């Protein structure tokens, strides 16, 4: 079912949506033709075949059981009859042999044996004396086999009951064995009841007649079974046709109806369940046809009503448009008035918040003007030096790279900048031009430490003092452009934060390194920090958090600005980061005058400020609180005279590691 749904979605997305009627036909055909998998191998056959199989099984199984029972009883009855005749003849022979054994009259005994052997079923007759020696033998061979003389253990002493034993008999040693029923009867001394045994008679009856009769009965049973199976198959075939033909007709009619032919009907030819099903199908199709006609009529009436309502709505829409335009104009006037009123209250504070990056831009612009003024003359000096081709190529390559902003590439960490800066200072000092700290820092910020090292390696020592000024001016110009870029971003973030105070934009969330954001903020605020505010860093090993980098930078900026302004440009700010139990802690601690306890609970209220007029708007900490919450964090503050600490707690990014 899920596959059909996914196929329909794919067809809808490609613009070729299937006809619902076709899907219905497919479902009907599939239900009518596919076997039920859950029912086992039997359901792989057609209904007609299953009916025939079930009918044959219902007849053959009872017939087979009956045949087995009848055959068993029949063979048992025949064997009992043979056993009964054998016992009777053996007793008769024992009675006739009584006098002959007593008088040792062999002729009389032979006559008695020949009389018994006249029975067609008797195979042999054997008379033994009391010493188990043969007296008379009447059989198909001249002498009995040695095993015929042995008397069973049951016959001895005064026993008088006959003992029937089924055994194998061979006329010759090479002749095939045949099963015989050997009946042994003792001959007792005449005239005495329970007298001593004077001899033994043994009569052997052939069981071949029993086997022949059993074989004939089995053959007759097989013939009857074949006839019964044929009749079962024929009856099942007729029954299956009576069942499957109406079902096929019903399936065909269902498919036609699914294709849209609602005038199709099934001819009812039976009064049973299938006939009832056909009547219900005809009734259902008739109801569907009637409902379709009603729907078509309702659609026609609906179209008329829609046209009438559409015309009325168009007229109403025109009136609503005019009213909306008037309302929009009034709303615009009201919004403009509100903006002007708010702007009058915030303009002084916003000017101070924007003044810092603006001052940085002005300072950078002055530095650029001073640097650009001497670049032309210094380039002429470089041209007159007549450098080697490799040195000239590396110098031009370095000057070209300095024109690229650091923001266009990957920013290096502060520790990396320090290492590169120290390395460049050593190179310049070894070249005899002093440490050149400002130039080294500028080149490190521009990620040109390695290029500078390669350039100094190929320049003659006498040329390096002439090259350093041009490098200083170009690097200063590029870093100033970079500072302008950062300052403009700071102004944009501040304006965006103020504008979006009541409705903050939803920006992309990504993994953020808090140390990088803090260092970027410190660089942006370096013009305010370098006049007496000391920064102490105590960074721990913390994982990344998931947040909005711009919003987090705005948080660091606002808190640092508050700390700087609280200390009037002189003091110390300690920045400490740590990680514990899934939370990143960032603490900003300053040694300013502190926040009075009576206003500590109001510092996050919008427009609340303790600064002089024009120094703040009262939105900085309020915006900080909202931005921290948007980044799923917490902000805490504690203060006493000479100590104020703002702690920001941020959750660790999913899967973040220290």
GUTI-177414 format. One record per residue (C-alpha): residue in one letter; x, y, z. Coordinates in Angstrom, 1 decimal, padded with zeros to 4 digits. Layout:
NODE   code        u        v        w
NODE      a        X        Y        Z
...
end
This chain:
NODE   code        u        v        w
NODE      x    000.0    000.0    000.0
NODE      x    002.9    002.3    000.8
NODE      x    004.4    001.6   -002.6
NODE      x    001.2    002.6   -004.4
NODE      x    001.1    005.8   -002.4
NODE      x    004.7    006.7   -003.2
NODE      x    004.0    006.0   -006.9
NODE      x    001.0    008.3   -006.9
NODE      x    003.1    011.0   -005.3
NODE      x    005.8    010.6   -007.9
NODE      x    003.2    010.8   -010.7
NODE      x    001.6    013.9   -009.1
NODE      x    005.0    015.6   -008.9
NODE      x    005.7    014.9   -012.5
NODE      x    002.4    016.4   -013.6
NODE      x    000.9    013.0   -014.8
NODE      x   -001.6    012.1   -012.1
NODE      x   -003.2    008.6   -012.7
NODE      x   -006.9    008.2   -013.2
NODE      x   -008.6    006.9   -010.0
NODE      x   -010.7    004.6   -012.1
NODE      x   -007.5    002.9   -013.5
NODE      x   -006.2    002.4   -009.9
NODE      x   -009.5    000.8   -008.9
NODE      x   -009.5   -001.5   -011.9
NODE      x   -005.9   -002.5   -011.1
NODE      x   -006.9   -003.2   -007.5
NODE      x   -009.9   -005.3   -008.6
NODE      x   -007.9   -007.3   -011.1
NODE      x   -005.1   -007.8   -008.6
NODE      x   -007.6   -009.1   -005.9
NODE      x   -009.2   -011.4   -008.5
NODE      x   -006.1   -012.9   -009.9
NODE      x   -003.4   -013.0   -007.2
NODE      x   -003.4   -016.0   -004.8
NODE      x   -003.6   -015.5   -001.1
NODE      x    000.0   -015.9    000.1
NODE      x   -001.0   -016.4    003.7
NODE      x   -003.0   -019.5    002.9
NODE      x   -000.1   -021.8    002.0
NODE      x    000.6   -023.7   -001.2
NODE      x   -003.1   -024.8   -001.7
NODE      x   -004.1   -021.2   -002.6
NODE      x   -001.7   -021.2   -005.5
NODE      x   -004.3   -023.3   -007.3
NODE      x   -007.5   -022.0   -008.9
NODE      x   -010.8   -022.2   -007.1
NODE      x   -011.9   -025.0   -009.6
NODE      x   -008.8   -027.0   -008.9
NODE      x   -009.2   -026.6   -005.2
NODE      x   -012.8   -027.8   -005.3
NODE      x   -011.8   -030.9   -007.3
NODE      x   -008.9   -031.6   -004.9
NODE      x   -011.0   -031.2   -001.8
NODE      x   -013.7   -033.4   -003.3
NODE      x   -011.2   -036.1   -004.2
NODE      x   -009.6   -036.0   -000.8
NODE      x   -013.0   -036.3    000.9
NODE      x   -013.8   -039.4   -001.1
NODE      x   -010.4   -041.1   -001.4
NODE      x   -009.3   -040.8    002.2
NODE      x   -012.5   -042.5    003.8
NODE      x   -012.5   -045.1    000.9
NODE      x   -008.8   -045.9    001.6
NODE      x   -009.4   -046.3    005.3
NODE      x   -012.4   -048.5    004.7
NODE      x   -010.5   -050.6    002.2
NODE      x   -007.7   -051.2    004.6
NODE      x   -010.1   -052.2    007.4
NODE      x   -012.1   -054.5    005.1
NODE      x   -009.0   -056.1    003.7
NODE      x   -007.7   -056.7    007.2
NODE      x   -011.0   -058.3    008.4
NODE      x   -011.3   -060.3    005.2
NODE      x   -007.9   -061.8    005.4
NODE      x   -008.4   -062.5    009.1
NODE      x   -011.6   -064.3    008.4
NODE      x   -010.1   -066.4    005.7
NODE      x   -007.2   -067.4    007.9
NODE      x   -009.5   -068.2    010.8
NODE      x   -011.5   -070.5    008.4
NODE      x   -008.4   -072.3    007.3
NODE      x   -007.3   -072.6    010.9
NODE      x   -010.7   -074.0    011.9
NODE      x   -010.6   -076.6    009.1
NODE      x   -007.0   -077.6    009.9
NODE      x   -007.8   -078.1    013.6
NODE      x   -010.9   -080.2    012.7
NODE      x   -009.0   -082.4    010.3
NODE      x   -006.1   -082.8    012.7
NODE      x   -008.5   -083.9    015.5
NODE      x   -010.2   -086.4    013.1
NODE      x   -006.8   -087.7    012.1
NODE      x   -005.8   -088.0    015.7
NODE      x   -009.0   -090.0    016.5
NODE      x   -008.4   -092.4    013.5
NODE      x   -004.7   -092.8    014.5
NODE      x   -005.4   -093.8    018.1
NODE      x   -006.0   -097.4    017.4
NODE      x   -003.3   -097.6    014.7
NODE      x   -000.6   -096.2    016.9
NODE      x   -001.7   -098.5    019.8
NODE      x   -001.5   -101.6    017.5
NODE      x    001.4   -100.3    015.3
NODE      x   -000.9   -100.8    012.3
NODE      x    000.9   -098.8    009.6
NODE      x   -001.6   -099.5    006.8
NODE      x   -004.5   -098.2    008.9
NODE      x   -002.5   -095.1    009.7
NODE      x   -001.6   -094.5    006.0
NODE      x   -005.3   -095.0    005.1
NODE      x   -006.3   -092.3    007.6
NODE      x   -003.6   -090.0    006.3
NODE      x   -004.7   -090.4    002.7
NODE      x   -008.3   -089.8    003.7
NODE      x   -007.3   -086.4    005.3
NODE      x   -005.1   -085.4    002.3
NODE      x   -008.1   -085.7    000.0
NODE      x   -009.0   -082.1    001.2
NODE      x   -007.7   -079.7   -001.5
NODE      x   -006.3   -077.4    001.1
NODE      x   -004.2   -080.0    002.9
NODE      x   -000.6   -079.9    001.7
NODE      x    000.9   -082.7    003.8
NODE      x    000.1   -085.1    006.7
NODE      x    002.6   -086.4    009.2
NODE      x    002.1   -089.0    012.0
NODE      x    004.8   -089.5    014.6
NODE      x    005.0   -092.1    017.4
NODE      x    005.7   -091.3    021.1
NODE      x    009.4   -091.2    020.4
NODE      x    008.9   -088.5    017.7
NODE      x    009.8   -090.9    014.9
NODE      x    008.0   -090.8    011.6
NODE      x    005.4   -093.4    011.2
NODE      x    003.4   -092.1    008.2
NODE      x    004.2   -089.2    005.7
NODE      x    001.7   -088.2    003.1
NODE      x    002.9   -085.1    001.1
NODE      x    004.2   -083.9   -002.2
NODE      x    007.7   -085.1   -001.4
NODE      x    009.1   -088.5   -000.5
NODE      x    010.1   -087.5    003.0
NODE      x    009.3   -084.5    005.3
NODE      x    011.9   -081.9    006.0
NODE      x    013.8   -082.2    009.2
NODE      x    011.9   -079.3    010.8
NODE      x    008.6   -081.0    010.2
NODE      x    009.3   -083.7    012.7
NODE      x    010.0   -081.3    015.7
NODE      x    007.0   -081.1    018.0
NODE      x    006.3   -077.7    019.4
NODE      x    007.0   -077.1    023.1
NODE      x    003.3   -076.5    023.7
NODE      x    002.5   -080.1    022.8
NODE      x    003.8   -082.6    025.3
NODE      x    002.8   -084.5    028.3
NODE      x   -001.0   -084.8    028.7
NODE      x   -001.7   -081.7    026.5
NODE      x   -004.7   -082.3    024.2
NODE      x   -005.3   -078.9    022.6
NODE      x   -004.2   -078.5    019.0
NODE      x   -001.4   -076.0    018.2
NODE      x   -001.6   -074.1    014.9
NODE      x    001.7   -072.6    013.7
NODE      x    002.3   -070.6    010.5
NODE      x    005.6   -071.5    009.0
NODE      x    007.5   -071.7    005.7
NODE      x    007.5   -074.8    003.6
NODE      x    009.6   -075.8    000.7
NODE      x    008.9   -078.9   -001.5
NODE      x    012.5   -079.0   -002.4
NODE      x    015.6   -077.2   -001.2
NODE      x    015.6   -075.1   -004.3
NODE      x    011.8   -074.6   -004.6
NODE      x    010.4   -071.2   -003.5
NODE      x    009.1   -071.1    000.1
NODE      x    005.4   -070.9    000.7
NODE      x    003.5   -070.1    003.9
NODE      x    001.6   -073.0    005.5
NODE      x   -000.5   -073.4    008.6
NODE      x    000.8   -076.4    010.5
NODE      x   -001.7   -077.8    013.1
NODE      x   -000.2   -080.3    015.6
NODE      x   -002.4   -082.5    017.8
NODE      x   -001.3   -085.1    020.3
NODE      x   -002.6   -088.7    020.1
NODE      x   -003.5   -090.0    023.6
NODE      x   -003.7   -093.6    024.8
NODE      x   -007.2   -094.9    024.0
NODE      x   -009.8   -095.7    026.6
NODE      x   -008.3   -093.3    029.1
NODE      x   -009.3   -089.7    029.8
NODE      x   -006.1   -087.6    030.1
NODE      x   -004.0   -090.7    029.2
NODE      x   -000.4   -090.6    028.1
NODE      x    000.6   -089.3    024.7
NODE      x    001.3   -092.2    022.3
NODE      x    002.0   -090.1    019.2
NODE      x    001.5   -086.9    017.3
NODE      x   -000.3   -086.0    014.1
NODE      x    000.6   -082.8    012.1
NODE      x   -001.6   -081.5    009.3
NODE      x   -000.2   -078.7    007.0
NODE      x   -002.7   -076.4    005.3
NODE      x   -001.6   -074.1    002.5
NODE      x   -002.3   -070.3    002.9
NODE      x   -002.1   -069.6   -000.8
NODE      x   -005.9   -069.5   -001.1
NODE      x   -006.0   -066.8    001.6
NODE      x   -003.4   -064.7   -000.3
NODE      x   -005.2   -065.2   -003.6
NODE      x   -008.5   -064.2   -002.1
NODE      x   -006.9   -061.1   -000.4
NODE      x   -005.2   -060.1   -003.7
NODE      x   -008.5   -060.3   -005.6
NODE      x   -010.2   -058.3   -002.9
NODE      x   -007.4   -055.6   -003.0
NODE      x   -007.7   -055.5   -006.8
NODE      x   -011.4   -055.0   -006.5
NODE      x   -010.9   -052.2   -004.0
NODE      x   -008.5   -050.4   -006.3
NODE      x   -011.0   -050.6   -009.1
NODE      x   -013.7   -049.2   -006.9
NODE      x   -011.3   -046.5   -005.7
NODE      x   -010.4   -045.5   -009.2
NODE      x   -014.1   -045.3   -010.1
NODE      x   -014.8   -043.2   -007.0
NODE      x   -011.9   -040.8   -007.7
NODE      x   -013.1   -040.4   -011.3
NODE      x   -016.6   -039.7   -010.0
NODE      x   -015.2   -037.3   -007.5
NODE      x   -013.2   -035.4   -010.1
NODE      x   -016.2   -035.3   -012.4
NODE      x   -018.5   -034.1   -009.6
NODE      x   -016.0   -031.6   -008.4
NODE      x   -015.5   -030.3   -011.9
NODE      x   -019.3   -029.8   -012.3
NODE      x   -019.5   -028.2   -008.9
NODE      x   -016.6   -025.9   -009.6
NODE      x   -018.1   -024.8   -012.8
NODE      x   -021.3   -024.0   -011.0
NODE      x   -019.3   -021.9   -008.5
NODE      x   -016.4   -020.3   -010.5
NODE      x   -018.4   -019.3   -013.6
NODE      x   -020.6   -016.9   -011.7
NODE      x   -017.6   -015.6   -009.8
NODE      x   -015.7   -014.9   -013.0
NODE      x   -018.8   -013.2   -014.4
NODE      x   -019.0   -011.1   -011.2
NODE      x   -015.2   -010.2   -011.4
NODE      x   -015.6   -009.2   -015.1
NODE      x   -018.7   -007.0   -014.2
NODE      x   -016.8   -005.4   -011.3
NODE      x   -013.9   -004.5   -013.6
NODE      x   -016.3   -003.0   -016.2
NODE      x   -018.0   -001.0   -013.4
NODE      x   -014.6    000.2   -012.1
NODE      x   -013.8    001.4   -015.6
NODE      x   -016.9    003.6   -015.5
NODE      x   -019.5    001.3   -017.2
NODE      x   -022.2    001.7   -014.5
NODE      x   -024.8    000.2   -016.9
NODE      x   -023.3   -003.3   -016.6
NODE      x   -025.5   -005.9   -014.9
NODE      x   -025.0   -009.5   -013.9
NODE      x   -027.6   -012.1   -015.0
NODE      x   -028.8   -014.0   -011.9
NODE      x   -028.9   -017.7   -012.7
NODE      x   -028.9   -019.1   -009.1
NODE      x   -030.8   -018.5   -005.9
NODE      x   -027.9   -019.3   -003.5
NODE      x   -025.3   -017.1   -002.0
NODE      x   -023.7   -016.3   -005.3
NODE      x   -027.0   -015.2   -006.7
NODE      x   -027.5   -013.0   -003.6
NODE      x   -024.1   -011.5   -004.2
NODE      x   -025.0   -010.8   -007.9
NODE      x   -028.2   -009.1   -006.8
NODE      x   -026.3   -007.0   -004.3
NODE      x   -023.8   -006.0   -006.9
NODE      x   -026.5   -005.0   -009.3
NODE      x   -028.2   -003.0   -006.6
NODE      x   -024.9   -001.3   -005.7
NODE      x   -024.1   -000.4   -009.3
NODE      x   -027.6    001.0   -009.7
NODE      x   -027.2    003.1   -006.5
NODE      x   -023.8    004.4   -007.7
NODE      x   -025.4    005.3   -011.0
NODE      x   -028.2    007.2   -009.3
NODE      x   -025.8    008.9   -007.0
NODE      x   -023.7    010.0   -009.9
NODE      x   -026.6    011.5   -011.7
NODE      x   -027.6    013.3   -008.5
NODE      x   -024.0    014.6   -008.1
NODE      x   -024.0    015.8   -011.7
NODE      x   -027.2    017.6   -011.2
NODE      x   -025.9    019.1   -007.9
NODE      x   -022.7    020.2   -009.8
NODE      x   -024.8    022.0   -012.4
NODE      x   -026.7    023.8   -009.7
NODE      x   -023.5    024.6   -007.8
NODE      x   -021.9    026.1   -010.9
NODE      x   -024.9    028.4   -011.3
NODE      x   -024.7    029.4   -007.6
NODE      x   -020.9    029.9   -007.9
NODE      x   -021.3    032.2   -010.8
NODE      x   -023.9    034.2   -008.9
NODE      x   -021.8    034.3   -005.7
NODE      x   -018.6    035.1   -007.7
NODE      x   -020.2    038.2   -009.2
NODE      x   -021.4    039.3   -005.7
NODE      x   -017.9    038.6   -004.3
NODE      x   -016.2    040.6   -007.0
NODE      x   -018.4    043.6   -006.2
NODE      x   -017.7    043.1   -002.4
NODE      x   -014.0    042.6   -003.2
NODE      x   -013.8    046.0   -004.9
NODE      x   -015.4    047.6   -001.9
NODE      x   -013.0    045.8    000.4
NODE      x   -010.0    046.9   -001.6
NODE      x   -011.0    050.5   -001.4
NODE      x   -011.5    050.1    002.4
NODE      x   -008.2    048.3    002.7
NODE      x   -006.3    051.0    000.9
NODE      x   -007.8    053.6    003.2
NODE      x   -007.0    051.5    006.2
NODE      x   -003.5    050.9    005.0
NODE      x   -002.8    054.6    004.5
NODE      x   -004.1    055.3    008.0
NODE      x   -002.0    052.5    009.4
NODE      x    001.1    053.8    007.6
NODE      x    000.5    057.2    009.0
NODE      x    000.2    055.7    012.5
NODE      x    003.3    053.5    012.1
NODE      x    005.3    056.5    010.9
NODE      x    004.1    058.6    013.8
NODE      x    005.1    055.8    016.2
NODE      x    008.5    055.4    014.6
NODE      x    009.2    059.1    014.8
NODE      x    008.2    059.2    018.5
NODE      x    010.4    056.2    019.2
NODE      x    013.2    057.6    017.1
NODE      x    013.2    060.8    019.1
NODE      x    013.7    058.8    022.3
NODE      x    016.4    056.4    021.0
NODE      x    018.4    058.6    018.6
NODE      x    020.8    059.9    021.3
NODE      x    021.5    056.5    022.8
NODE      x    021.8    054.8    019.4
NODE      x    024.3    057.5    018.3
NODE      x    026.6    056.5    021.2
NODE      x    026.3    052.8    020.5
NODE      x    027.3    053.4    016.8
NODE      x    029.9    056.0    017.7
NODE      x    032.6    053.4    018.6
NODE      x    032.7    051.5    015.2
NODE      x    032.2    054.9    013.5
NODE      x    035.3    056.2    015.2
NODE      x    037.2    053.1    014.2
NODE      x    036.1    053.8    010.6
NODE      x    037.3    057.4    010.8
NODE      x    040.6    056.3    012.3
NODE      x    041.1    053.7    009.7
NODE      x    040.2    056.1    006.9
NODE      x    042.9    058.6    008.2
NODE      x    045.4    055.8    008.3
NODE      x    044.5    054.8    004.8
NODE      x    045.0    058.4    003.6
NODE      x    048.4    058.6    005.2
NODE      x    049.5    055.3    003.9
NODE      x    048.2    055.8    000.3
NODE      x    050.0    059.2    000.2
NODE      x    053.4    057.6    000.3
NODE      x    052.8    054.4   -001.6
NODE      x    053.4    056.0   -005.0
NODE      x    056.8    057.5   -004.1
NODE      x    057.9    054.3   -002.4
NODE      x    056.9    052.2   -005.4
NODE      x    059.2    054.4   -007.5
NODE      x    062.0    053.7   -005.0
NODE      x    061.3    050.0   -005.3
NODE      x    061.5    050.2   -009.1
NODE      x    064.9    051.9   -008.9
NODE      x    066.3    049.1   -006.7
NODE      x    066.6    046.7   -009.8
NODE      x    065.7    043.6   -007.8
NODE      x    066.4    040.1   -009.0
NODE      x    063.4    038.6   -011.0
NODE      x    062.6    036.1   -008.2
NODE      x    062.7    038.8   -005.5
NODE      x    060.7    041.2   -007.6
NODE      x    058.1    038.5   -008.3
NODE      x    057.7    037.6   -004.6
NODE      x    057.5    041.3   -003.7
NODE      x    054.7    041.9   -006.2
NODE      x    052.9    038.7   -005.1
NODE      x    053.1    039.8   -001.5
NODE      x    051.8    043.3   -002.3
NODE      x    049.0    041.8   -004.3
NODE      x    047.9    039.5   -001.5
NODE      x    047.8    042.4    001.0
NODE      x    044.9    043.8   -000.9
NODE      x    042.7    040.9    000.1
NODE      x    040.6    041.1    003.2
NODE      x    041.1    038.6    005.9
NODE      x    037.3    038.1    006.0
NODE      x    037.5    036.6    002.6
NODE      x    039.6    033.7    003.8
NODE      x    039.9    031.6    007.0
NODE      x    040.5    033.6    010.1
NODE      x    043.4    032.5    012.3
NODE      x    043.2    032.1    016.1
NODE      x    044.7    034.7    018.4
NODE      x    047.4    032.3    019.5
NODE      x    048.3    031.6    015.9
NODE      x    048.5    035.4    015.2
NODE      x    050.8    035.8    018.2
NODE      x    053.1    033.0    017.0
NODE      x    053.3    034.4    013.5
NODE      x    053.8    037.9    014.8
NODE      x    056.7    036.9    017.0
NODE      x    058.2    035.0    014.1
NODE      x    058.0    038.1    011.8
NODE      x    059.4    040.3    014.5
NODE      x    062.4    038.0    014.8
NODE      x    062.8    038.1    011.0
NODE      x    062.7    041.9    010.8
NODE      x    065.2    042.2    013.7
NODE      x    067.6    039.7    012.0
NODE      x    067.3    041.7    008.8
NODE      x    068.5    044.8    010.7
NODE      x    065.3    046.9    010.5
NODE      x    064.1    046.5    014.1
NODE      x    061.2    044.4    015.4
NODE      x    058.6    046.3    013.4
NODE      x    055.8    045.1    015.7
NODE      x    052.9    046.9    014.0
NODE      x    054.0    045.7    010.6
NODE      x    054.5    042.2    011.9
NODE      x    051.0    042.2    013.5
NODE      x    049.4    043.6    010.3
NODE      x    051.1    040.9    008.1
NODE      x    050.1    038.2    010.6
NODE      x    046.5    039.4    010.5
NODE      x    046.6    039.3    006.7
NODE      x    048.0    035.7    006.9
NODE      x    051.2    036.7    005.0
NODE      x    053.8    035.6    007.5
NODE      x    055.1    032.8    005.3
NODE      x    055.1    035.0    002.2
NODE      x    057.0    037.7    004.0
NODE      x    059.6    035.1    005.3
NODE      x    060.1    033.9    001.7
NODE      x    060.5    037.5    000.4
NODE      x    063.0    038.4    003.1
NODE      x    065.0    035.3    002.3
NODE      x    065.6    036.4   -001.3
NODE      x    066.0    040.2   -000.8
NODE      x    069.5    041.6   -000.4
NODE      x    070.1    043.0    003.2
NODE      x    070.7    046.5    001.7
NODE      x    067.3    046.5    000.0
NODE      x    065.2    045.4    003.0
NODE      x    065.1    048.9    004.7
NODE      x    063.7    050.4    001.5
NODE      x    061.1    047.6    001.2
NODE      x    059.8    047.8    004.8
NODE      x    058.1    051.2    004.4
NODE      x    056.1    050.1    001.4
NODE      x    055.1    046.9    003.2
NODE      x    054.1    048.9    006.2
NODE      x    051.9    051.3    004.2
NODE      x    050.2    048.5    002.2
NODE      x    049.6    046.2    005.2
NODE      x    048.3    049.1    007.2
NODE      x    045.9    050.1    004.4
NODE      x    044.6    046.5    004.2
NODE      x    044.2    046.1    007.9
NODE      x    042.4    049.4    008.1
NODE      x    040.1    048.3    005.3
NODE      x    039.5    045.1    007.3
NODE      x    038.8    047.2    010.4
NODE      x    036.3    049.3    008.4
NODE      x    034.7    046.1    007.3
NODE      x    034.4    044.8    010.9
NODE      x    033.1    048.1    012.1
NODE      x    030.4    048.3    009.5
NODE      x    029.4    044.8    010.5
NODE      x    029.2    045.9    014.1
NODE      x    027.0    048.9    013.1
NODE      x    024.8    046.7    011.1
NODE      x    024.4    044.2    013.9
NODE      x    023.6    047.0    016.4
NODE      x    021.0    048.5    014.1
NODE      x    019.5    045.1    013.3
NODE      x    019.4    044.3    017.1
NODE      x    017.6    047.6    017.8
NODE      x    015.2    047.2    014.9
NODE      x    014.4    043.6    015.7
NODE      x    014.0    044.0    019.5
NODE      x    010.3    043.2    019.5
NODE      x    010.6    040.8    016.6
NODE      x    014.0    039.1    016.2
NODE      x    014.7    037.5    012.9
NODE      x    015.1    033.8    012.7
NODE      x    018.6    033.2    011.4
NODE      x    020.5    030.0    010.7
NODE      x    021.8    028.0    013.6
NODE      x    025.2    026.5    013.3
NODE      x    028.1    025.2    015.5
NODE      x    029.9    028.1    017.0
NODE      x    033.3    028.4    018.8
NODE      x    032.7    031.0    021.6
NODE      x    036.4    031.8    021.8
NODE      x    036.4    032.9    018.1
NODE      x    033.4    035.1    018.7
NODE      x    034.8    036.8    021.8
NODE      x    038.2    037.5    020.1
NODE      x    036.4    039.0    017.1
NODE      x    034.4    041.3    019.4
NODE      x    037.6    042.3    021.2
NODE      x    039.2    043.2    017.8
NODE      x    036.1    045.3    016.9
NODE      x    036.3    047.1    020.3
NODE      x    040.1    047.5    020.3
NODE      x    039.9    051.3    019.9
NODE      x    037.9    051.5    023.2
NODE      x    040.0    048.9    024.9
NODE      x    043.5    050.2    024.2
NODE      x    043.1    053.4    026.2
NODE      x    043.3    051.8    029.7
NODE      x    041.1    048.7    029.8
NODE      x    043.1    045.6    030.4
NODE      x    041.7    042.2    029.1
NODE      x    042.5    039.0    031.0
NODE      x    041.7    035.8    029.3
NODE      x    041.3    032.4    031.1
NODE      x    040.0    030.2    028.3
NODE      x    039.2    026.6    029.2
NODE      x    038.8    023.6    026.8
NODE      x    035.1    023.9    025.8
NODE      x    033.2    022.3    023.0
NODE      x    031.2    024.1    020.3
NODE      x    027.7    025.4    020.9
NODE      x    024.9    025.5    018.4
NODE      x    023.7    029.0    017.9
NODE      x    023.6    032.1    015.7
NODE      x    027.1    033.5    015.4
NODE      x    025.9    037.1    014.7
NODE      x    023.6    037.0    017.8
NODE      x    026.3    035.6    020.0
NODE      x    028.7    038.3    018.9
NODE      x    026.1    040.9    019.7
NODE      x    025.9    039.5    023.2
NODE      x    029.6    039.7    023.7
NODE      x    029.7    043.2    022.3
NODE      x    026.9    044.5    024.5
NODE      x    028.3    043.0    027.7
NODE      x    031.8    044.2    027.0
NODE      x    030.6    047.7    026.1
NODE      x    028.7    047.9    029.4
NODE      x    031.8    046.8    031.3
NODE      x    034.0    049.4    029.5
NODE      x    031.5    052.2    030.1
NODE      x    031.1    051.2    033.7
NODE      x    034.8    051.6    034.3
NODE      x    035.0    054.9    032.4
NODE      x    037.7    053.5    030.1
NODE      x    040.0    052.5    033.0
NODE      x    040.1    049.1    034.7
NODE      x    040.2    045.3    034.1
NODE      x    037.9    042.9    032.4
NODE      x    038.4    039.1    033.0
NODE      x    037.0    036.7    030.5
NODE      x    036.7    033.1    031.7
NODE      x    035.3    030.1    029.8
NODE      x    034.6    026.6    031.2
NODE      x    032.6    023.5    030.5
NODE      x    030.6    021.3    032.9
NODE      x    027.6    018.9    032.6
NODE      x    026.6    019.8    029.0
NODE      x    026.8    023.6    029.5
NODE      x    029.4    026.1    028.4
NODE      x    030.0    029.0    030.9
NODE      x    031.3    032.4    029.7
NODE      x    032.0    034.9    032.5
NODE      x    032.7    038.6    032.1
NODE      x    034.0    040.1    035.3
NODE      x    035.0    043.7    035.7
NODE      x    036.4    045.7    038.7
NODE      x    034.0    048.7    038.2
NODE      x    031.9    050.3    040.8
NODE      x    029.3    047.5    040.7
NODE      x    025.5    047.6    040.4
NODE      x    023.4    048.8    043.4
NODE      x    021.2    046.0    044.8
NODE      x    018.0    048.0    044.5
NODE      x    018.3    048.2    040.7
NODE      x    020.0    044.8    040.0
NODE      x    016.7    043.1    039.3
NODE      x    015.7    045.8    036.7
NODE      x    018.9    045.9    034.5
NODE      x    017.2    043.6    031.9
NODE      x    014.1    045.7    031.6
NODE      x    013.7    047.5    028.2
NODE      x    014.9    051.1    028.2
NODE      x    016.2    050.9    031.7
NODE      x    019.5    052.6    032.1
NODE      x    021.6    054.4    034.8
NODE      x    023.8    056.2    032.3
NODE      x    023.7    059.9    031.6
NODE      x    021.5    061.2    028.8
NODE      x    022.9    060.2    025.5
NODE      x    025.2    057.5    026.8
NODE      x    022.8    054.6    026.4
NODE      x    019.3    053.5    025.4
NODE      x    018.6    050.9    028.0
NODE      x    018.2    048.2    025.3
NODE      x    021.6    046.6    025.4
NODE      x    021.1    044.1    028.3
NODE      x    017.5    043.6    027.3
NODE      x    018.5    042.6    023.8
NODE      x    021.3    040.4    025.4
NODE      x    018.7    038.5    027.4
NODE      x    016.5    037.9    024.4
NODE      x    019.4    036.7    022.3
NODE      x    020.7    034.4    025.0
NODE      x    017.2    032.8    025.3
NODE      x    016.9    032.5    021.5
NODE      x    020.2    030.5    021.6
NODE      x    018.7    028.2    024.3
NODE      x    021.0    029.7    027.0
NODE      x    020.8    031.5    030.4
NODE      x    022.2    034.7    031.7
NODE      x    023.1    035.4    035.3
NODE      x    024.5    038.5    037.0
NODE      x    026.1    039.1    040.4
NODE      x    027.5    042.4    041.6
NODE      x    029.1    044.0    044.6
NODE      x    031.3    047.1    044.8
NODE      x    034.4    046.5    042.7
NODE      x    033.1    043.3    041.2
NODE      x    030.4    042.7    038.6
NODE      x    030.1    039.3    036.9
NODE      x    027.9    038.4    033.9
NODE      x    027.7    034.7    033.3
NODE      x    026.2    033.3    030.0
NODE      x    025.4    029.6    029.9
NODE      x    025.1    028.0    026.5
NODE      x    024.2    024.3    025.7
NODE      x    026.7    022.1    024.0
NODE      x    026.0    021.3    020.4
NODE      x    024.7    017.8    019.7
NODE      x    027.7    015.5    019.6
NODE      x    030.0    018.3    020.7
NODE      x    033.3    017.2    022.3
NODE      x    035.8    019.1    024.4
end
